[in-house]
Amino acid sequence: MTIKEAKAYDPWKAFSGPNLGYVLEQYDLFQQNPDSVNPELQNFFENSGPPIVNTVAGQKTVVEHQTTVVSAGDVLSMKKITSAVKLTENIRSYGHLAANINPLNEVALDNELLHLEKYGLTADDLRKIPADFICPESPESVKDGYEAFRYLKELYTKTIAFEFSQVNDLNERQWLIDAVESGSIFPEVTNEQKAILYKRLAEVEGFEKFLHRTYVGQKRFSIEGLDMLVPVLDHLISQTVQNGTTNVNIAMAHRGRLNVLAHVLGKPYEIIFSEFQHSPNKDLVPSEGSIGINYGWTGDVKYHLGLDTLITNGKTQKARITLANNPSHLEVVGPIVEGYSRAAQENRTEAGFPKQDISRSMAILIHGDAAFPGEGIVPETLNLSRLKGYQTGGTIHIIANNMIGFTTESEDSRSTKYASDPAKGFEVPIVHVNADDPEACLSAVTLAIQYREKYKKDFLIDLIGYRRFGHNEMDEPLVTQPGMYGLIQKHLTVKDLYGKKLLEASSISNKKLEALSEQVEEKLKKAYDRISGNKPEAVCELDPPQTVEKGFPKLDTTIAAEDLIRMNEDLVKWPEGFQVNKKLGRILSRRLDSFGEEGKIDWAHAETLAFASILSDGTPIRLTGQDSERGTFAQRNIVLHDSENGKTYSPLHTLKTAKASFAVHNSPLTETAVLAFEYGYNVFAPETLVLWEAQFGDFANTAQVIFDQFIAAGRAKWGQKSGLVMLLPHGYEGQGPEHSSARLERFLSLAAENNWTVANLSSAAQYFHVLRRQAKILEMEQVRPLVIMAPKSMLRNQVMASTVAEFTEGEFQSFIETQALGQNSQLVERVVLCTGKIAVEIREKLVNESNIDWLQVISLEQIYPFPLKGIKEAFAKYPNLKEIVWLQEEPKNMGAWTFVEPRLYEVAPEGVSVSYIGRKRRSSPSEGDPLVHKQEQNRIMTESITRTNEGEN
């Protein structure tokens, strides 16, 4: 509110908290020199007069500019009032520094900023100030400023502490303060609720102890020391589902994962025990199918596995809870779960952008205290939280803080006081809570849910506990942390501490506590007895399913010419009055000419037509990447900007034939988190064609862990299918080492078991057909990711452009033989195989060559799966073939050569040599000097089409 609005009803009551402190300071300056404050405040002070302060007796005392109208004993100076406001604000801002949030601390903390004498104040001074001046939300039992001070100090320094100063929106910050100080997040807990909470802690602890003594020495990454994580998740899920959420998606590492699987997601004890025994367990899945346990053919260790479970109300599904599969690479699953959540929130059944309803899904990301400040993907993911293409309406972050990373202590693993401090840069409210105080932990959850519900933003709970054992159960932590583990060995568990507290408060009987513990133990024993006689599975071949091994079915990816023409016309129309950039408008309008007699369709045009046809088939599309709306090379222009007012428009949103949504977003300058997000989106929305585009192919290097651990191996490890498309600009054009190679060799080294398709295309029609094929297999068992080495300089090359007939009559070809060559098969002595850009350049070069009937050039379009049968048949056409040459522009130790070499030997006819032409082995991908590049490029192409002396007539 403005000062003018405030004055209309009560000028000084318009200010509170930090605002009041600031205005009082300004008033103090105004008393000394009116010109020392800004004109607006000067006018306010002159018109409103001095502030009015109520004494304890209820009399009004007025502090005037220079004189005091009542006795000095009854009135505080403006300086003391200001000091009281500063004290109050410092309790709110720095109370956490003296809070009892470390369960291993044996000495109470203190901070001088919380002492009255620091501010020149006494208890009597504060008693002269009304309670609501210090704390407007204080309970009725608080009668004066001193009692309000004590109330606030206790509130902000107990086992739960708050950091809200980083929240810049004053309304939000005040709401958070009010929620804490009003006590609304600290509801009365009934004895029945306390008993339920105790039983949950007994289940968590009992499970860990049972595993510890039954499977001695086996890794399980125990939750002990952070047992409250399970009730915290229970409470989070319960509250958000009651609010109408139907999908809760959880990301976490291995610490405590088995306990969360068992107790939050309901994975039967029998299945977990059988995994420790390496015995058959798939028959143990409940017959109603309420639990979706993920299996691949090679599998993964038990503490990496995920699970889906349904919360039902009778026969009605109420919510789906998903714990994402996760490798050992800490924090990388976070943005994947954000992708899950965005996908669950969106309706993609209509044209235009998807319709998002953030109430449908919530993400919970569980972090480690060493990983949260240590792993760069954490701020990458936090940065997504407010971006329109990635926001999910607020994520609940939980730091499972055991105050140590493997054997590295906090002072060696971060430069900040708290593990949570990186979140402050994103204005995320933070609550630190002692994991040994169960009820305080649940209060933190209540505040988190209420804040997300109101402001649709992220919230962080720093759950501070300890790790009862070493990094794993075979580790001896006393070797490296003797002090810490000396304390831990003497420290009671949270179950025992809470039980003791309940007994002391007569909230429960000792008999009841014992009965609850016995119930837990009995349940564990029964589950174990059911599977204890099972023998380990016999070692068997770990083969993929037949549907995966067989490859793609025959698919028709053509489209009728009249449909293509109609879509093309719609794509170059824009709303009346929409002012497209004139130059761009002319370029796009020329696409109408592509359907003429001599017309051709280039790469970007083919892509837009593919998108239009896929949307018309009813398949949603999501495309993101750095500058993807326009395209790195100004080729796409799928989102147009009005040159007068900057408004945007995409023809794909108003396409008359579209039956599904089209989302396109420019991503932040982030690779790992964005690629992970898109992978997660695709996994959760398998019917959607999701594409991620790197600005340059080598930018994908940064996201290598997502390729390695999830996209390439996710199905083999966890049975997790994906049809994600990755567009990686690749090609040697003299732009230096960093913008030449998309590291094709890396994707080929990961290629096995038909885990993905790797393509390097030489025509626009090929791109059109491979995209349409990908869209058609999305919901088939044969689905797999698609990696495309996308062009750069070739985007507008007319040799790469295709005729309309190639779209309406053709299909995707795994390799292409040059039609103008090999007309007389008897004369062909050399076949040159190449892929991508260099195949296009060879075609161009051959146009001006003569006497080349001895040569055939084959462009390998799909490098993996390698078309062995087709290539072998192609070679067999040439009875006098003497040599097969692999041509590439990458160095010999990069590109496809290492991958194709053994396959070429396998299919080469007897007596035919296999050789390599290209750059020699290099440590760097390419030359830095464009002239050297041009010379080398010319050398390898010339050599590939030059007949050797042996072959000359």
Secondary structure, 3 states (H helix, E strand, C coil): CCHHHHHCCCCHHHCCHHHHHHHHHHHHHHHHCHHHCCHHHHHHHHHHCCCEEECCCCCEEEECCCCECCCCCCCCCHHHHHHHHHHHHHHHHHHHHHCCCCCCCCCCCCCHHHCHHHHCCCHHHHHCCCHHHHCCCCCCCCCCHHHHHHHHHHHHCCCEEEECCCCCCHHHHHHHHHHHHCCCCCCCCCHHHHHHHHHHHHHHHHHHHHHHHHCCCCCCCCCCCCCCHHHHHHHHHHHHHHCCCCEEEEECCCCCHHHHHHHCCCCCHHHHHHHHCCCCCHHHCCCCCCEEECCCCCCCCHHHCCEEEEEEECCEEEEEEEECCCCCCCCCHHHHHHHHHHHHHEECCCCCCCEECHHHEEEEEEEECCHHHHCCHHHHHHHHCCCCCCCCCCCEEEEEECCEECCEEHHHHCCCCCCCHHHHHHCCCEEEEECCCHHHHHHHHHHHHHHHHHHCCCEEEEEECCCCCCCCCCCCHHHCCHHHHHHHHHCCCHHHHHHHHHHHCCCCCHHHHHHHHHHHHHHHHHHHHHHCCCCCCCCCCCCCCHHHHHCCCCCCCCCCHHHHHHHHHHHCCCCCCCCECHHHHHHHHHHHHHHCCCCCECHHHHHHHHHHHHHHCCCCEEEEECCCCCCCCCCCCCCEEECCCCCEECHHHCCCCCCCCEEEEECCCCCHHHHHHHHHHHHHCCCCEEEEECCCHHHHHHHHHHHHHHHCCHHHHHCCCCCCEEEEECCCCCCCHHHCCCCHHHHHHCCCCCCCEEECCCCHHHHHHHHHHHHHHCCCCCCCCEEEEECCHHHHCCCCCECHHHHHCCCCCCEEECCCCCCCHHHCCEEEEECCHHHHHHHHHHCCCCCCCCEEEEEECEEECCCHHHHHHHHHCCCCCCEEEEEEEEECCCCCHHHHHHHHHHHCCCCCEEEEEEECCCCCCCCCCHHHHHHHHHHHHHHHCCCCHHHCC
